[in-house]
Amino acid sequence: MSIKSLIIVLLVSISIASCNSNSPENKPEEFVSFVAKVDSSMTLTQVAKANNIGEPYLRTKLGIRKNVGNKYTMVEMTKRFDFSIDDLKKIIEDVKNKQAAKKKPNKTGESSK
């Protein structure tokens, strides 16, 4: 009976310790990277809105002309303009992470420039 109790106490202790460990959301000084919201059935306009980024900027980075309609899904655009969904995600994440880094307050509490 004492071994069983010891095992139970040990398991409870491990559970409590793992719940109290320092996770990223408990450390505001750590940078959490942006994850782009992209689905293959979305249009470029929808991707831009979902990620709060300018569509003209995405068009420029992907080499898509302004006059190409918004009726094409990302699957169709990737084939037509020779880029991947991962390329698009990387473009969005890089820009958003740079924006977040600029807004991150320094030790005096002001945004870095």
C-alpha positions in Angstrom: 0.0 0.0 0.0 2.8 2.4 0.7 4.4 2.0 -2.8 1.0 2.7 -4.4 0.7 5.9 -2.3 4.2 6.9 -3.2 3.5 6.4 -6.9 0.3 8.5 -6.6 2.1 11.3 -4.8 4.9 11.2 -7.4 2.4 11.4 -10.3 0.5 14.3 -8.6 3.7 16.2 -8.0 4.8 15.8 -11.6 1.4 17.0 -12.8 1.6 20.0 -10.6 5.1 20.8 -11.6 4.3 20.5 -15.3 1.3 22.8 -15.0 3.3 25.5 -13.2 6.2 25.5 -15.7 7.0 28.7 -17.5 5.1 28.6 -20.8 5.6 31.4 -23.5 2.2 33.0 -22.6 3.5 33.5 -19.1 6.5 35.5 -20.3 5.4 38.7 -21.9 9.0 39.7 -22.7 9.3 36.8 -25.2 8.4 37.3 -28.8 5.5 35.2 -30.2 5.7 34.8 -33.9 2.8 35.5 -36.2 1.1 32.6 -37.9 -0.4 33.4 -41.3 -4.0 32.5 -41.9 -4.1 31.0 -45.4 -6.4 28.4 -46.9 -6.1 27.1 -50.5 -9.7 27.9 -51.2 -9.3 31.6 -50.3 -8.8 34.4 -52.8 -5.9 36.8 -52.4 -8.3 39.5 -51.1 -9.5 37.1 -48.4 -6.0 36.2 -47.4 -5.0 39.9 -47.2 -8.1 40.7 -45.0 -7.6 37.6 -42.8 -4.0 38.6 -42.1 -4.6 42.4 -42.0 -2.0 43.1 -44.7 -2.3 45.1 -47.9 -3.3 43.2 -51.0 -1.2 45.4 -53.3 1.9 44.5 -51.2 1.1 40.8 -51.6 0.6 41.2 -55.3 3.9 42.9 -55.6 5.8 40.3 -53.6 4.2 37.4 -55.5 4.5 39.0 -59.0 0.8 39.1 -59.6 -0.4 42.0 -61.9 -3.0 44.4 -60.5 -5.5 43.6 -63.3 -5.7 39.9 -62.4 -9.1 39.3 -61.0 -10.0 38.3 -57.4 -12.1 35.4 -58.5 -9.1 33.0 -58.5 -8.5 30.8 -55.4 -5.0 30.5 -54.0 -4.7 27.0 -55.6 -5.3 28.5 -59.0 -3.0 31.5 -58.3 -0.1 29.2 -57.1 -0.2 27.3 -60.3 -0.6 30.3 -62.6 2.1 32.5 -60.9 4.5 29.7 -59.8 4.6 30.2 -56.0 3.5 28.0 -53.1 1.2 28.5 -50.2 4.3 28.3 -48.0 5.9 31.1 -50.0 2.8 33.2 -49.3 2.7 32.3 -45.6 6.4 33.2 -45.3 5.9 36.6 -46.9 3.0 37.4 -44.5 4.7 36.1 -41.4 8.0 38.0 -42.2 6.2 41.3 -42.5 3.9 40.8 -39.5 6.8 39.7 -37.3 8.9 42.7 -38.4 5.9 45.0 -37.5 5.5 43.3 -34.1 9.3 43.7 -33.5 9.0 47.4 -34.2 6.1 47.8 -31.8 7.8 45.8 -29.0 8.5 48.2 -26.2 12.1 48.6 -25.1 13.3 48.9 -21.5 12.1 52.5 -21.2 8.6 51.5 -22.4 8.8 53.2 -25.8 8.5 51.5 -29.1 11.7 50.8 -30.9 12.2 52.6 -34.2 
